[in-house]
Amino acid sequence: MLIDLNPFIKPIIMNSIIFSKMINKVVLGDAVKIMKNIPDNSIDLVFADPPYNIGIKYDNYKDKLPQKDYIKWTDKWFDEVTRVLKQTGSLYVAINDENAAEFVAMLKNIC
Ligand SMILES: C[S@@+](CC[C@H](N)C(=O)[O-])C[C@H]1O[C@@H](n2cnc3c(N)ncnc32)[C@H](O)[C@@H]1O
């Protein structure tokens, strides 16, 4: 469920929108596809709370991919995040202990 917190934050449900329409909005959709609409080096802060791949029962996605596929997907969204972040930007990721070390290693390779 999405709660509209104030009149300046309006949710948009779209797969593809132009970047200027995303400012001060909550955008619902596939994060990798949505980030493709964001220019390089334009974002100060990214916070991600991705699936942990531990088999939690969600309605809309499978939280138990083969580890190889999970890492491949993680690599995809890391690529987009590091592309959109400014050189001075920060990435905060909430992740479980089982994946934390691998995430750090992947990010060290990208950055
Ligand atoms: C660990 S949960 C985060 C829950 C969230 N922080 C909250 O408090 O509700 C991972 C979330 O990632 C979402 N998710 C999975 N694949 C996604 C994708 N490709 N793009 C955007 N969100 C996705 C899932 O629907 C799930 O809600």
PDBQT file of the ligand as one rigid body, heavy atoms in Angstrom, charges set to zero:
ROOT
HETATM    1  C1  LIG A 201      13.306  -6.542   1.630  1.00  0.00    +0.000 C 
HETATM    2  S1  LIG A 201      11.804  -5.993   0.864  1.00  0.00    +0.000 S 
HETATM    3  C2  LIG A 201      11.802  -4.271   1.228  1.00  0.00    +0.000 C 
HETATM    4  C3  LIG A 201      10.580  -3.894   1.952  1.00  0.00    +0.000 C 
HETATM    5  C4  LIG A 201      10.425  -2.396   2.185  1.00  0.00    +0.000 C 
HETATM    6  N1  LIG A 201      11.618  -1.771   2.700  1.00  0.00    +0.000 N 
HETATM    7  C5  LIG A 201       9.270  -2.177   3.143  1.00  0.00    +0.000 C 
HETATM    8  O1  LIG A 201       9.518  -1.819   4.288  1.00  0.00    +0.000 OA
HETATM    9  O2  LIG A 201       8.153  -2.434   2.732  1.00  0.00    +0.000 OA
HETATM   10  C6  LIG A 201      12.241  -6.007  -0.829  1.00  0.00    +0.000 C 
HETATM   11  C7  LIG A 201      11.215  -5.304  -1.713  1.00  0.00    +0.000 C 
HETATM   12  O3  LIG A 201      11.753  -5.189  -3.051  1.00  0.00    +0.000 OA
HETATM   13  C8  LIG A 201      10.656  -5.225  -3.943  1.00  0.00    +0.000 C 
HETATM   14  N2  LIG A 201      11.185  -5.543  -5.288  1.00  0.00    +0.000 N 
HETATM   15  C9  LIG A 201      11.541  -6.739  -5.793  1.00  0.00    +0.000 A 
HETATM   16  N3  LIG A 201      11.987  -6.617  -7.042  1.00  0.00    +0.000 NA
HETATM   17  C10 LIG A 201      11.937  -5.275  -7.351  1.00  0.00    +0.000 A 
HETATM   18  C11 LIG A 201      12.236  -4.510  -8.505  1.00  0.00    +0.000 A 
HETATM   19  N4  LIG A 201      12.731  -5.074  -9.613  1.00  0.00    +0.000 N 
HETATM   20  N5  LIG A 201      12.033  -3.175  -8.458  1.00  0.00    +0.000 NA
HETATM   21  C12 LIG A 201      11.541  -2.587  -7.351  1.00  0.00    +0.000 A 
HETATM   22  N6  LIG A 201      11.231  -3.262  -6.217  1.00  0.00    +0.000 NA
HETATM   23  C13 LIG A 201      11.405  -4.597  -6.233  1.00  0.00    +0.000 A 
HETATM   24  C14 LIG A 201       9.725  -6.264  -3.368  1.00  0.00    +0.000 C 
HETATM   25  O4  LIG A 201       8.393  -6.075  -3.799  1.00  0.00    +0.000 OA
HETATM   26  C15 LIG A 201       9.864  -6.026  -1.844  1.00  0.00    +0.000 C 
HETATM   27  O5  LIG A 201       8.850  -5.179  -1.377  1.00  0.00    +0.000 OA
ENDROOT
TORSDOF 0
